[in-house]
Amino acid sequence: METNKILQADYLDILFDNRNKQYGSYALRKNEDRRLILSFLLLAGLLLSFGIWTFIGRDKTQTLMDEYDIPVTVTEIIIPTIEPPVPETPPAPPEPPAARPTIQN
């Protein structure tokens, strides 16, 4: 790029000097401000519509809940404690017979 044009050139023009501007990233960066504003407005619109929807729908759900208000009786349940079973001890094994001496004189 010539030195006279550098002072008047945009940042993207300097960055994409001698590169393919038809590739796609040049166009994305060139229109980035417009896309950010559009996405911000879209997000703000969605949040606003969600807020209005919850504000309007709140009165209807409250009247529906009052319509189906059924008294509830609470009963206390007592759980009996069960003692663990006592393990049975197996009978003792019979004692082995006494060893006889095997060496003879």
N, C-alpha and C positions, 0 to 999 in steps of 0.2 A: 504494500500500500504506500502511496506517496506521502511525503511528510506534510504536505498542505492539507490533505484529506484526513489525516489522523486527528487533527484538532477538532474537526467538524463531524467526525464519524461517531456512530453509536458504539456502545460497548460490544454488542453482538456482531457488528460489522468487523470490528477489530479481531474478535475471537474467531469468527468464521472466515477470516481472510485466507484465500487460497484453499478453501474447503468446499465440500458439496453442500450448498444451501438447500438443495431440493431433497435432501435426505429425510428431513422431518423434524429434527430437533431444533433447527433454526426457526421454523414456523411455530413450534410449541413454545419456545422461549419468547418469541416476538409477541405472541398473543397471551402471555401468561397473566398479565394484569386483568385483562378482560375475563379470563376464566376464573380467576380468584374472586372477582366481584360477583360474577354469576353464581358461583358456588356458595358464596356468603349469603346472597339474597335468597337462594333456594333453601339453604339451611334455616335462615330466619323465617321464611314463609312456612316451612314445615313445623318449626317450633311454635309459631304463632297459631297455626291451624290446630295443632295438638292441644295447646293451652285453651283455645276457644272450645274445642270439642269436649275437653274434660270439664270446663266450667259449665257448659250447657247441659251435659249429661249428668252432672252431679245431682240436680234436683229430681230427675226422673228415677234414678237408682234409689234415692232416699225414700221416695214415696212407695216404690216397689218393696223395699225392705220393711217399711211400716205395715204394709198390707199383709205380709206373710209373717208377722211377728207372733211367734208361738211361745207360750210360757214353758219353761223347762224346769223340771223338778230334779234336784240333785240327790242321789242316793249314795250314802257312804258304804263302800264295800270293804269288809274286813277279811283279809286274807289269812287263813290259819297257817300257823308255822308247823312244818312237818319235820320231825326229828330224823336225822340221817340214820339209815340202818346200821346196826352194829355188825361189823364183819366177823364172820365165824372163823375161829382159828382151826386149821386142819389138825387132825391128830398127829402126834409126834411119830416119826418113823421108828420102826423097831431098831434096837441097837444091833450092830453087827456082832457076830460071834467073836470071842477073844482069839487073837492070833496065836497059833501054836509055833513053838520054836522049830525051825527047819534045819538047824545045824546039829549034827550028831557027833559025839565024841567017840 
